Each structure stands twice: as structure tokens, then as C-alpha cells.
Amino acid sequence: MIEHLLRENIRRLKPYSTARDDFSGDGISVWLDANESPYNHSLADLSEVSLNRYPDPHQRRLKAHLARLKGVRPEQMFIGGAGSDEAIDLVYRMFCEPGRENVVAISPTYGVYAVAADINNVEYREVSLTEDFQINVDALLNACDSSTKLVWICSPNNPTSNAFPREVIEDILQKFSGIVVVDEAYIDFSDQGSMLPLLDRYPRLIVMQTLSKAWGMASLRLGMAFASEEIAAVMAMVKYPYNVNGPTQAVVERLTSNSRGEQIAEIISERRRLEEELPKMPCVVKVCPSDANFLLVKMTDANGIYDYLLRHGALVRNRTKVRGCNGCLRITVGTPEENTRLLSLLANL
Ligand SMILES: *Cc1c(COP(=O)(O)O)cnc(C)c1O
């Protein structure tokens, strides 16, 4: 009854579907669907947090800590309390005129960029990656016109799992005159270095990172964006005033004071084990080279194998309907025990 009152783009909206929409968790014992860290934290005593007071709207203390950790200046930083998804929406609201301007993204890539474009009524143009999931820079630039404000690069890319060479990203930064966003959610698992040291060289570069993956805090919903001080100052103006809650501000410093180096090393060594073992299975056609904490695996029968794993309590992400990923399942690297369980299920298929 309210349909005629809705904005047209919202009436037509196809919402983002998360890895967890369909699963309450009943019967699942092996969670390899959402690229989370399998390692939990203990939330020590929170009694000193003043829940009755508003939190610091500028997250001064937290920002100083994270900036030191990342080797940037606090003035180059935005912190989001709804994950990277908040930063993604924010850049649309800052740079793109609804109904008039457009953005260009690689395809396949992370689905939130497209949904956030739809919500903001911004045209979303997709440029296919090559057969081996590389960026065709000429095709990408050809898709841009004078109304193109943003280019989205996810590296390492979800769901293809590969990182793009830094020279390719720099080539785009030099040739495209708008904003280039590089989403580095999985950068801690990659040999390819972060773009953060190049922030001062490229004033139109925005780098996004998150505590949801290597840092093992997906539940806190803390996302970060790094950019020139000019861009970061606008982000600070446009964001919701108290966008990062007090308990989160209070615990992150403590939870990030120890490096995640050992856990990351274990996940990478487990990824290598899966990369070696999976191709031996008759049901596996191909394992794509990965720079992340997950593998894109082409199967003989993706839907059948997805259902079989689910029936046996192992949840992975079915990507067979995604363009360029026909026949593929996306499998997060879990604990050694979870990975062994996955391999034995596939061996007994
Ligand atoms: C998981 C993921 C994120 C992180 O999202 P949060 O909202 O920070 O949890 C960002 N980008 C990509 C490509 C991802 O896969």
C-alpha cells in the first residue's frame, strides 16, 4: 500500500543478500561461507564503559591508535561503525549525483558496491575481468565518461581471490581523473603490499580496510577508510555523528594490541594445504590462485556438492550463479580441523 510513495529506485531495489540470510546455524558445525577468521577473542571486562554517555564522535583515541598501527596520520582516516559497508555508502553520498552520475567497477566483485549504487540511485557500470580474472585497463577506462566519479577495485578481489598487481592499480590512478577506491579487506593474506604507502602520492585514492577478516572481529562491524586529508575531512562531515559505539571504541585498542601474525601464517599455510589437496579430488575441476583467506573452486557439480556439504554440516558459499564464476563454490579457509573435515567430506562424495 505504500509502494507508490517509495522512491522509484527503492521500489525496484534488489537487496544485498549476505552469506547468513538463509542460515540460523542449526546443524552447521563447519562455517566456511563468510570469509571470517575462525579465531575468536575474549571480550574482557567492559564495566568501565559508560553506556549512559555518548561516545566520542571523532573517535580520537581509537583513530590515533589505528593510524599508528597502519602507518598513516589520523587526519587521513575514517572509521565506520557499520563495517566497510558504511564507508562504501558514504563515498556514493559524497561524490555521486543521484540519477545523473555513474561509477565503474570490475566484475565479478563484492556485491555491496552495486547495491549501494542502487540505493543511492547511481548508475553502476560493470567491466568484466579477463578469463584469468585480470583487469583490462583499456576496457575499464573506455567504460568511464565525463560523468564517472568512482572506480571500484577490490584487491584481493572477492570472489575471485586474486590480488591485482600494484602497477595496474597505479596505471588506473594515473589515467582516470576521478576517485579510485581500492578495497583491501583481504590485504593481510596477500604478498601484494597495501596501497596505503601511496596515499600521499595519489590524492584521489581511497583505501578501505576492515577488522572483519584477518583481525577476527566481524561482529564489531568496524570498517576503515584511508584517504587524503581533504577527502577524510569531508567523510568526517558527512558521516552520522556517533557512528562508532562506545563499547567498540573501548575494546578495539586492546584487541589489536597483539599482532595477528601467527594466525595469519596458519591460515596461509592451511590455504596452501587446501590448494594442494583439493585438485586431487575427482569432484574438483580447478582451484583458482588465491591471495586471500578463501578459495574459489570450480566443481563438477557446484549445486549438488553445495547441498551435500550442507547436509553434512559444512556451509560454504555457492557462487555458481555469479557472472564469470560458473560452477564455482567459494570456500573460506577454516581451522586445520575444519579444513580436514571439508577434505574428508569431499573425498567421500
Ligand atoms: C568481507 C568484506 C568486506 C568487509 O565488510 P565489513 O562490512 O567491514 O564487515 C569488505 N569488502 C569486501 C570485498 C569483503 O569481502
The ligand as an ORCA input file, in Angstrom:
! r2SCAN-3c Opt
* xyz 0 1
  C      34.083     -9.004      3.891
  C      34.375     -7.855      3.001
  C      34.382     -6.558      3.493
  C      34.179     -6.285      4.951
  O      32.962     -5.827      5.208
  P      32.631     -5.276      6.680
  O      31.376     -4.525      6.408
  O      33.776     -4.405      7.091
  O      32.481     -6.462      7.548
  C      34.664     -5.515      2.644
  N      34.954     -5.737      1.357
  C      34.984     -6.981      0.862
  C      35.350     -7.188     -0.546
  C      34.685     -8.079      1.659
  O      34.686     -9.313      1.141
*
